[in-house]
Amino acid sequence: MANKRVLHGFHAVTARLSRLPSSVLELYVAKERHDPRMTGLLKLAEQQGIRIMPVEVSRLDGLAGHLGHQGVVAVIDANKQVVALEDVLEDLTEPALLLILDGITDPHNLGACLRVADAMGVHAVIAPKDKSVGINATVSKVACGAAEVVPYIVATNLARTLRDIKDAGIWIAGTDMDTQTDLFHFDQTGPLAWVMGAEGQGMRRLTREHCDVLVSIPMFGSVESLNVSVASGICVAETRRQRVMAGEARR
């Protein structure tokens, strides 16, 4: 049985059509829009055999919940994006890089985290089933297509998933302001999973206890804290930088 969800905007819909066309059930487009961008999208949808329905903008407004849809709304089967951690890890050709989000409830933050994850080549984003926003239309819109390409794993039991990650030989690093280990002096060239806590509350106690190391992000200005998506971007970018430098040193 399909678990229907709405996507809107060119980035999100195009990414879904390109990566997982079988999940797109219906495509609604503004009937008066005939520009090259729309033409390209319709051509892609036709190639995939997707049902296309030109409609009035008012119909699109209703489908998208009056959010900015750019004249494009897709109804998808969300069940078809379910991914298991084992599936991700067995296909890797480099040390794992995972991003674990412990209780992110703001869809804009989750969307931004997914966008960062895609940009820095994170292999999967993991979040608990409860007390997390999950992938919705706002998340997909903010992620600009990343929500359709970055594997998103929903953990029914996050503590158990963290144990599975450890069993796979992946080091788990959490972020904390009060620790002597800082981001720039922490070796990130091996398999690594970054854990980011919820907005304003940080990691839950049980999640923190599963971390192998706690790492601080050096702050050189006057602000005392960072948005979770910004912190995620800084951490995974430093991981990528270290890996690139290590690779160049071996040549």
N, C-alpha and C positions, 0 to 999 in steps of 0.2 A: 504494500500500500504506500502510495506516494506521500511524502512529508512536504507539502507545498510551502514554498517561501518565495518572496518577491525580491528581485534584484532590479536596480534602476541605475541609469547613467551608462555612458559609452564604455568607460574603462572596465567596470565590473561585468557588464553583459558580454563585451567582446572577449574578455579573458575566459569567461565561462564557456562561450561558444567554441573557443579555440582549444581549451584544455579538457573540457568534459561536456561535449555537446549532447551526449545521451541523457544528461540530467535536465536539459532545457525542454520544458513541456510546451510552452507557448511564448511567443514574442509579440508584444504590442508596441506599435510605433506611431508617431504623430503623422497622420495622413497627409498633412500639408508640407512636410519636410522632405526635400529632394536634393539636398546638398551632397557633395562627394563623400563626406563622412558617413551619412546615412546610407548612401548607395553601397559603400564598402561593407557596412554591417549587414545589409540585406542580402548581399551576394554571399557572404559567409554563411548566413543562416540558411539560405536556399541550398547551398552546397551540402549542408548537414541535414537537410530534409526537415527543418524546423517549421512548424506552423506559424505563419506571420499574419497578424491582424492589424491593418491600418485603422486607427481610431481617432476620435477627437481628443484634444489636449485635456479636456475636462475629465475624460475617462482615465487618462494616464495619471492625472492629479489624484483621483480617487484610489487607483491601484497603488500608487507610491506614497500614499498618506500625505499628499501635498508637500513632499520633499522635492528637491531639485532633480528631476529625472532626465533632463536634456532631450525629451521626446522619445525615450527608450525605456521600456519596462519588460522584464522577463519573469515568467513564473517557472520556478525550477523545483526539482525533486531533491531536497536537501539530504535525503538518505544516501544519495550517490556520491557524497564527498567524504563519507566515513573512512578513516584511515587508521590502521593499527600501527603501533610503534614498531613492531617486528618487521612490518612491510617496509618502513622507512629505513631502518638500520641495515637490513640485508642487501639493499641496493647501493649502499654508500661506497665511494671509491676514495674517500678521504676521512680523516677523523671527524666523528660526529660533532655537530654544533646544534644544540637545541635551546629553545627559549621557553621557560615554564612561567606562566602567569598565574599567580596565586590569588584568585578572587578579584579580577578586574571587572568592575560593574559599569564603567562608563564606555559606551560603544565607540566614542571618538578616540579614547585611549587604545582600545583594542584594535580599531582600524589602523591607527598610526603605528602600533607595535607590529602588525602584520606587514605593513608597508616597509618598515625598517628591516624586518626579518627577510623579506624578499630581496631587498637591496643588498644585504650583506650575506646572502646565501645560507641562511639558517635552514636546516633540513626539516624541522618541524616545530610548530608551536603547540604547547600542551597546556590545557587549563582544566580545572575541576568542573564537574557537571553542575554542582551546586554553588550558589553565590558567585556566579560569573555571568556576564552578559550573553555570551555565546554569539555565533555569527547571525546577524540580522541585516536588514537592508541598509541601515545607517552605517554599520561596520563595513559592509562591502563598498559603500559609496566612499567613505573616508579612506579605505585601503587602496582605492584606485586600481582594482584588479588583483591585488595581492591576495585577497581572501579566497580567490578562485584558483590560485597556483601554489600557495604555501600549504603544505599538509597541516591540518588543524585537528589535533587529537583531544577528544573529550575524555577525561579520566573520571570514572565513577568513584574511584578511591585514589586520591592523589598520593597518599602515603605509600600505597602498594605500587603505584606507577614509579615513584621515586626509587623504591627498592629494586624494581625491574631495571631501571636505568643504571643503577649501581652494579647490578649483576651483569649487565652488558659491558662493564668496564669503562663506564663514562663517569668522570669526576663531576660532582655537583657543587656549584658555587652560588652562594647567595650574596646579596648586597646589604651592607650595614655601615652606618656612619661611624660607629664606635669599634673599630678593629684596626690592628696594626698592619694588616696585609692590604696594600693598596693596589689598585687596578694596573698600574704601570710596572709593578714589580712582581706580578703574579704570572707564572708561566701558563699560557693558554694554548700551547701548540698541540696538546693531546686532546682526546675526546672530552668534550665539555658540555655541560648543561647549565645555563644561567637561570637563576630563579629571581623573579621580580615580584614584590609584594603588592598588595592592594593599595589603592589611592588613599593616602593619609594614615593607613594602619600598618602597612608593611606586611611581612610574611607572618603567617600564623605560627604558633609555637611548634606544632608538630612538623610543619614544613621546614622550619629553621633547624630542628633537630636532625633532619635527614641530610642537611648540607655537609659536605666534606670540608668546606672552607667558607669563611665570610670575608668579603672583600669590600673595601671602601673606595668610592670614587673621589679622587682629590678635587677639592673645590678651591678655586683661586680668586673668586670674586666675593661679592657681599651676600649672595643668596645662600640659604642654608639647606635647600632641598631641591630636587628635580622631579618633574613630571615623569611618570613611569615609562612613557614611550621615549622620552629623551634619554633617560637612564639606560633603557634597553639599547637604544642606538649607540650610545657611547661604549657600552660594554661589548656588544657584538662587533662593533667596528674595531675596537682594540684587539679582539681575538683575531679578526681577519688580518689586521696589520701585522701582528706577531707571526702569524702563519706565513704570510707573504715574505716577510723578512727572513724567517727560518728557511724557507724554500730557496731564496736567493743565496743564502749563506752556504747551502749544501751544493750549489752548482760549481 
